[in-house]
Amino acid sequence: MPKTFREKVYHIVSQIPKGEVLSYKEVAELAGSPRAYRAVGNLMHNNPNPSHVPCHRVIASNYGLGGFAYGTAAKIKKLKAEGWKIKDHKLNK
């Protein structure tokens, strides 16, 4: 069972199914620290295992893309491959 905030965040994000997303704020809330959404962003940026922890599935609360350690174009490509449409850097299903 994850104990630290970091472990909780990586566990939560690793459970996001393909084609689904959570916001940085939702991840922070699920990890028990609702105001730590910026910390979630930092953890996603420094994700040591992106193949197991799909950080591209974490977005801004307004369905904006947010950041991605491998660049916005790579995040867009991954999200489009999972069925998302993107217009003006925002997701639409």
Backbone as JSON, one array per atom type, in Angstrom:
{
  "sequence": "MPKTFREKVYHIVSQIPKGEVLSYKEVAELAGSPRAYRAVGNLMHNNPNPSHVPCHRVIASNYGLGGFAYGTAAKIKKLKAEGWKIKDHKLNK",
  "N": [[0.84, -1.19, 0.0], [0.63, 2.19, -0.93], [2.44, 4.78, 0.75], [3.74, 7.32, 1.01], [3.14, 10.66, -0.24], [4.09, 10.91, -2.84], [4.27, 8.17, -3.64], [1.55, 7.53, -3.49], [0.48, 9.21, -5.48], [1.77, 8.27, -7.86], [0.75, 5.68, -7.83], [-2.03, 6.14, -8.13], [-2.11, 7.41, -10.66], [-1.08, 5.37, -12.21], [-3.25, 3.74, -12.36], [-5.09, 4.91, -14.05], [-7.24, 4.31, -16.64], [-6.69, 3.45, -20.11], [-7.61, 5.89, -22.45], [-8.95, 7.43, -20.64], [-8.83, 10.27, -18.4], [-7.45, 12.19, -15.7], [-7.55, 15.16, -13.73], [-4.86, 17.27, -12.57], [-5.6, 18.28, -10.12], [-7.64, 16.48, -9.33], [-6.12, 14.15, -9.0], [-4.47, 14.97, -6.88], [-6.43, 15.31, -4.89], [-7.4, 12.66, -4.66], [-5.11, 11.53, -3.65], [-5.11, 12.48, -1.14], [-4.33, 15.07, -0.57], [-5.66, 17.76, -1.31], [-4.9, 20.36, -2.16], [-2.49, 20.12, -3.37], [-1.96, 20.15, -6.12], [-0.05, 21.3, -7.81], [2.25, 20.05, -6.96], [1.65, 17.5, -7.84], [1.87, 17.94, -10.58], [4.64, 18.44, -10.74], [5.62, 15.94, -9.96], [4.67, 14.4, -12.09], [6.13, 15.5, -14.16], [8.64, 14.62, -13.5], [8.46, 11.9, -13.69], [9.63, 8.69, -13.25], [9.03, 6.35, -14.59], [7.43, 6.24, -17.2], [6.15, 4.33, -18.81], [4.8, 2.69, -17.11], [3.48, 4.44, -15.42], [1.22, 6.37, -16.64], [1.64, 9.37, -17.32], [0.79, 11.14, -19.24], [-1.91, 11.11, -19.18], [-2.8, 12.86, -17.31], [-4.21, 15.93, -16.8], [-5.04, 19.47, -17.1], [-7.53, 21.07, -15.01], [-9.43, 22.39, -16.55], [-9.6, 20.95, -18.82], [-7.44, 21.51, -20.35], [-4.24, 20.82, -21.8], [-2.0, 20.86, -20.08], [1.35, 20.29, -18.88], [4.11, 18.3, -20.2], [6.72, 16.1, -19.88], [8.01, 15.18, -22.13], [7.33, 16.88, -24.11], [4.74, 18.88, -25.63], [3.73, 18.08, -28.13], [4.2, 15.32, -28.14], [2.53, 14.52, -26.04], [0.03, 15.21, -27.08], [-0.05, 13.45, -29.28], [-0.1, 10.93, -27.97], [-2.52, 11.13, -26.51], [-4.38, 11.49, -28.59], [-4.11, 9.01, -29.82], [-5.44, 7.5, -28.01], [-8.04, 8.15, -28.41], [-8.89, 10.76, -27.96], [-9.92, 14.02, -28.97], [-8.36, 17.03, -29.89], [-8.46, 20.44, -29.54], [-7.38, 23.69, -29.85], [-5.51, 23.29, -27.79], [-6.99, 21.9, -25.89], [-8.84, 19.15, -24.53], [-11.28, 17.07, -26.09], [-13.82, 14.69, -26.18]],
  "CA": [[0.0, 0.0, 0.0], [1.46, 3.41, -0.98], [2.43, 5.53, 2.01], [4.1, 8.72, 0.83], [2.35, 11.37, -1.24], [4.65, 10.52, -4.14], [3.83, 6.8, -3.93], [0.11, 7.57, -3.73], [0.25, 9.84, -6.78], [2.17, 7.35, -8.92], [-0.2, 4.56, -7.83], [-3.29, 6.63, -8.69], [-1.94, 7.65, -12.09], [-0.87, 4.08, -12.88], [-4.55, 3.1, -12.47], [-5.96, 5.6, -15.01], [-7.38, 3.45, -17.82], [-6.47, 3.99, -21.45], [-8.76, 6.64, -22.93], [-9.5, 8.25, -19.56], [-7.9, 11.25, -17.85], [-7.75, 12.85, -14.43], [-6.86, 16.43, -13.62], [-3.85, 17.34, -11.52], [-6.34, 18.5, -8.87], [-8.3, 15.22, -8.96], [-5.08, 13.24, -8.49], [-4.1, 15.47, -5.56], [-7.53, 14.99, -3.98], [-7.4, 11.21, -4.43], [-3.92, 11.21, -2.85], [-5.32, 12.98, 0.21], [-3.81, 16.43, -0.41], [-6.38, 18.45, -2.37], [-4.27, 21.6, -2.63], [-1.14, 19.8, -3.85], [-2.0, 19.85, -7.55], [1.24, 21.68, -8.43], [3.18, 18.97, -6.63], [1.33, 16.41, -8.76], [2.49, 18.32, -11.85], [6.08, 18.23, -10.63], [5.86, 14.5, -9.96], [4.45, 13.9, -13.45], [7.26, 15.96, -14.97], [9.82, 13.82, -13.12], [8.03, 10.5, -13.66], [10.75, 7.81, -13.62], [8.58, 5.16, -15.3], [6.23, 6.62, -17.95], [5.45, 3.19, -19.4], [3.93, 2.13, -16.05], [2.71, 5.55, -14.86], [0.89, 7.14, -17.84], [1.48, 10.77, -16.92], [0.1, 11.91, -20.3], [-3.34, 11.07, -18.88], [-3.08, 13.85, -16.28], [-4.44, 17.17, -17.52], [-5.54, 20.6, -16.3], [-8.95, 20.97, -14.64], [-10.26, 22.95, -17.62], [-9.34, 20.06, -19.96], [-6.23, 21.92, -21.05], [-3.26, 19.73, -21.82], [-0.98, 20.87, -19.04], [2.69, 20.03, -19.4], [4.53, 16.93, -20.44], [8.18, 16.09, -19.89], [8.51, 14.84, -23.47], [6.83, 17.89, -25.03], [3.31, 18.92, -25.88], [3.4, 17.29, -29.33], [4.18, 13.9, -27.75], [1.33, 14.32, -25.23], [-1.09, 15.24, -28.02], [-0.01, 12.2, -30.05], [-0.54, 9.84, -27.1], [-3.93, 11.29, -26.2], [-5.13, 11.21, -29.83], [-4.07, 7.56, -30.02], [-6.4, 6.93, -27.06], [-9.39, 8.54, -28.79], [-9.21, 12.14, -27.64], [-9.77, 15.07, -29.98], [-7.74, 18.17, -29.24], [-8.65, 21.69, -30.26], [-6.88, 24.83, -29.06], [-4.81, 22.7, -26.64], [-7.96, 21.37, -24.93], [-9.36, 17.84, -24.9], [-12.69, 16.84, -26.37], [-14.01, 13.25, -26.46]],
  "C": [[0.89, 1.25, 0.0], [1.32, 4.23, 0.3], [2.74, 7.0, 1.81], [3.19, 9.35, -0.23], [2.8, 10.96, -2.64], [4.17, 9.12, -4.55], [2.34, 6.76, -4.25], [-0.19, 8.12, -5.12], [0.6, 8.88, -7.91], [1.22, 6.14, -8.99], [-1.52, 4.97, -8.49], [-3.17, 6.78, -10.21], [-1.73, 6.33, -12.83], [-2.19, 3.35, -13.09], [-5.49, 3.79, -13.46], [-6.04, 4.75, -16.27], [-7.09, 4.19, -19.12], [-7.75, 4.68, -21.91], [-9.42, 7.5, -21.88], [-8.41, 9.22, -19.09], [-8.37, 11.66, -16.46], [-7.02, 14.19, -14.44], [-5.8, 16.35, -12.53], [-4.54, 17.48, -10.16], [-7.02, 17.21, -8.41], [-7.29, 14.22, -8.39], [-4.67, 13.67, -7.09], [-5.16, 15.12, -4.52], [-7.54, 13.5, -3.64], [-6.21, 10.77, -3.57], [-4.02, 11.77, -1.43], [-4.78, 14.37, 0.48], [-4.41, 17.33, -1.49], [-5.74, 19.72, -2.92], [-2.9, 21.36, -3.25], [-1.09, 19.49, -5.34], [-0.72, 20.27, -8.28], [2.31, 20.63, -8.14], [2.93, 17.76, -7.53], [1.97, 16.69, -10.12], [3.99, 18.09, -11.84], [6.42, 16.74, -10.64], [5.67, 13.92, -11.36], [5.61, 14.29, -14.35], [8.51, 15.11, -14.71], [9.51, 12.33, -13.03], [9.16, 9.57, -14.12], [10.33, 6.62, -14.48], [7.32, 5.45, -16.11], [5.5, 5.46, -18.62], [4.5, 2.54, -18.39], [3.01, 3.2, -15.45], [2.4, 6.51, -16.02], [0.59, 8.6, -17.56], [0.82, 11.62, -18.0], [-1.4, 11.95, -20.06], [-3.73, 12.03, -17.75], [-3.09, 15.22, -16.97], [-4.87, 18.28, -16.56], [-7.04, 20.43, -16.04], [-9.89, 21.47, -15.73], [-10.12, 22.15, -18.92], [-8.22, 20.57, -20.86], [-5.2, 20.82, -20.92], [-2.34, 19.71, -20.62], [0.37, 20.59, -19.67], [2.93, 18.56, -19.65], [6.04, 16.94, -20.61], [8.76, 15.85, -21.28], [7.98, 15.79, -24.53], [5.35, 17.76, -25.31], [2.92, 18.07, -27.08], [3.31, 15.81, -29.0], [2.93, 13.6, -26.92], [0.1, 14.3, -26.13], [-1.17, 13.93, -28.8], [-0.54, 11.03, -29.22], [-2.03, 9.93, -26.81], [-4.81, 11.03, -27.42], [-5.19, 9.71, -30.1], [-5.06, 6.85, -29.1], [-7.82, 7.44, -27.3], [-9.79, 9.97, -28.48], [-9.04, 13.03, -28.86], [-9.23, 16.29, -29.23], [-7.9, 19.39, -30.13], [-8.22, 22.82, -29.34], [-6.26, 24.37, -27.75], [-5.75, 22.28, -25.53], [-8.51, 20.05, -25.45], [-10.86, 17.86, -25.11], [-12.81, 15.35, -26.67], [-14.87, 13.09, -27.67]]
}
